[in-house]
Amino acid sequence: MLNPCANSKLKRKRKGYEIHNPNLTVDKQEAKDVNKEKVSSNDGSLFTPLASSPPYSSLTMLLCKRKWKILNSDEDAQFLLKQKKNLNDYRPDLIHEALRCILDSPLSKAGMVGAIYVKIDKGRVFEVKPHVRIPRTCSRFCGVIMELLRKSEVRAKETNDVLLHVVEEPITCHLPINSYIVGLSYNSEKLVDIEEYVSVWSNDLSPVGTMVNGKVKGDYMHDYISVSEYPLAAKYCLGMICEALEEKWKIF
């Protein structure tokens, strides 16, 4: 059983807040068998990051200047402003950086990342396989996402293996039964030292993280935390989490 660290720091003038032991029981009727393609360690540990931002991660494909593309606030600022859109809602580079942070980490290279799920515009969810090599540039990444949105999957040219594909909701149907789902947000009143927080986790759990900008909503979460008293970019939060798990499992 997982017990959140009792020494977690609580700041921001929080009144009357207490840390308690969450119920780790997962409703088995809402979870199916683990996908056989997911990678697990010898001790059964599995790390499945889940990245999203409200209302969704912005990967919006639209016809702009007679060309279909993923909208980017850097390149399409004039078009978006004419449409009275918020430029901050069109940042595919944030998702690109977050995915690279996870997949380029020692945690991923050691086979401890089971899958990554991203919720995008119109409520669609896609899965990123742990062996995917994310393009180094955001423009090439957007090209891959366009193929995904058009065909609902992206396959490797040489082997025809599925690299990314759209999945049905709810996401909990795709997670292991022993998943421990943690919401991550600066707005959470529970501020933790992430290294201490994960150090008490049992190795037979499958931690899952949901990263958002705002209030997390979902009855499926077991805990809701903040890893810093400052609002940080997703890639920095993910870097902190990956490093904490690498330290816990002695991955160097």
N, C-alpha and C positions, 0 to 999 in steps of 0.2 A: 504494500500500500504506500502511496506517495503522501508524504507530509510536507507541505510548503515550509520553507525555512523559517524558523521562529525568530531569526535574527534579521529578517528583512527590514530595510529601513523605510520608515513612513515619514514623509515630509509634507510640504505644501499645506501645513496647518490643518491636518485632518483630525476631526473631532470624533471621538467615540468609535474609532475603527479598530476592529480586532481581526487577527489572522486566525482562521479556523481550518480544520482538516476537511477538504471536500470529499464528497462521496464519489468514489472512482468507478462505481457500477455503471456500465454502459448498457443501454437497452439493446439487447441482442436482436430484437425484432426490427430495429432501425439500422442494423449493420449486417453486411453480408460477408462471405468468406473473403479473405485477402486475395487480391489478384496475384496469380502465381508468378507474374513477371516482376513483382516487387522484390527488391533486394533486402535481405535481412542478414544480420551478423550471426556469429556462432552462438551467441547467448540469446538470440531472438530479438535484440533491440532493433528498432526501426524508427527512423526520423522522417516525418512526412510534412515538410513545411507547406503551409497553405497561405498564399498571398492574395490579398484583395484590398480595395479601398472604396469607400462609398461615393456615389452609389455603386460604382463598379470601377475596376481598373480600366483606364481609358485607352482602348485600342479600337478606335472608331474608324471604319473604312467609309469614305465618302468621295463623290466625284468632285474634284477641285481642279479648276482650270482645264477641263476636258480630260482629266486623268484621274483614275481611281487610285487612292492612296490612303495610308493610315495618317490621320491628321496629327500634326506636330506644331505646337505653339511657336517653336523657333522658326519654322519654315512657312507656316500658314497663318501668321499673326493677323495680317490684314483681312484675309478671308474670314477668319473666326470673329474678329471684331465687327465686321459688317453683319455677321449673323448673330451678333450680340451674345457671343459665347464667352465663357470664362476661360482665359488662356491656361490657367492652372489645371483645368480638367483635361487637357490634351497634352500629356507628357509621357509618351511611350518610352522615353529614355529612362524613366524611373523603374518601370517593369524590367527593361533590358538590364539595368544595373543590378536590380535585386536578383534576377535569375543568374546572372554571371557570378554574383557574390556567393550564392549557394553552390552552384555547380563547379566553381573553380576552387572551392574550399577543400582542405584535407579531409573533412568529414565526408564529403561526396566522393572523393577519390578513394576513400577507404571502404566504399560500398555501404555507407550508413544512411544514405538518403533513399527512401523508398519511392517517392514520387513528389511532384509539386503540382498543386492545383491552383489555377488562376481564374477568378471570376471577372468577366469583362462586360462590355456594354450589352444591353438587352438581356442581361441575366444569364448569358451563356458561360459555361465553365469548360476549361480545357485542361488536360493533363500533360505535363512535361515529363518524359521518361528520364531517369537519372543518368543515362549514358549519352544524352543529347549534348552536342557541342554548340553552344549559343554563338551566333555570329559576333565577331569582335566589334562591329560598328552598328549603331542604332538603325541606320538606313537599310542595311542588309537584314537586320532583325525584323524590321517592319515588312520587308518583302516576304519573309517566312510567315509572318502573321497574316498577311493578305491571302496567301495560299491556304492557310489554315481556315480562315473565315469562309473562303469560297468552297473548299472541298471537305471541310470538317475534319481533315487529318493531313498530316505531313509525313511522308515516308522517305527513307534514305534511298538515294538513287542507286547505290551499288547493291544493297542487300534487300531493299524493299521493306525493311523493318519500320514499324510505326514509331515515329519520334514524338509527335504531338498529335493529340486528337481531342475532339469535343466529347464531353461525357454528360450524362443525364444527372439532373439533381434529384434528391438531395445528395450533397457531397458525402455525407455520412455513410451512404451505401457503398462507397468505394474505399472506406477506411477499415483497418484491422479492428477486430472486436475489442482488443485491449487498448484501443487508442485513448490517449489523455489529451483532450483538446483545450488549448490555452489561447485566450484572446489577448492580443497585444495592442495597447494604445496609450499614448501620452495622457489621455483623459481618464485613465483608470486611477482610482484612489489607492490602489495597492501597488506601491513602489517596492521593487525587490532588487536585491543583489543577484543577478542572473546566475553567477557561478555557484553561489550558495543554494539558490533555488533548485537548480538541476542536480546538484550533488546528492540529494537525498532520494532521487528518483530510482525506482527499481528497474533493473535491466530488462525485465520482461514487459515493460510498458512501451507503447509506441507514441511518443510525443508528437503532437500536431500543433502548429502555430497558425493563428489568423492575424494578419497585420492589417490595421485599418487606420484611417484618419477620422476619428469621431467615435461615437458610441457604438460598441459592438452589440448587435442584437442576435440572439440565437440561444434556444433552450438546450442545444447540444453541447455547450461549453461547460467545462469542469472548473475553470478558473479564468480570471480576467486581470491582467497585470500590466504594469509599466516597467520598463527596464532602465529608465533614466528620468530624472526630474526635468530634463530639457526635451523639447520636441526635436527628434532626430530624423534624418532621412532613413528610408526603409533599408537601404544597403548597410548603413551603420548598425541598425538594430539587428539585422540578420547576421552581420559579422560578429557582434557580441554573442549572439545565441550559438552560432556555429563554434566559436572559440570556447565557450563554456562547455559545450558537449564534447568537444575534442579533448579538453582538459579532463573531463569526467571519464571518458573512455580511453584516455592515454593515446590519443592519435596525434602524431607529430610529423 
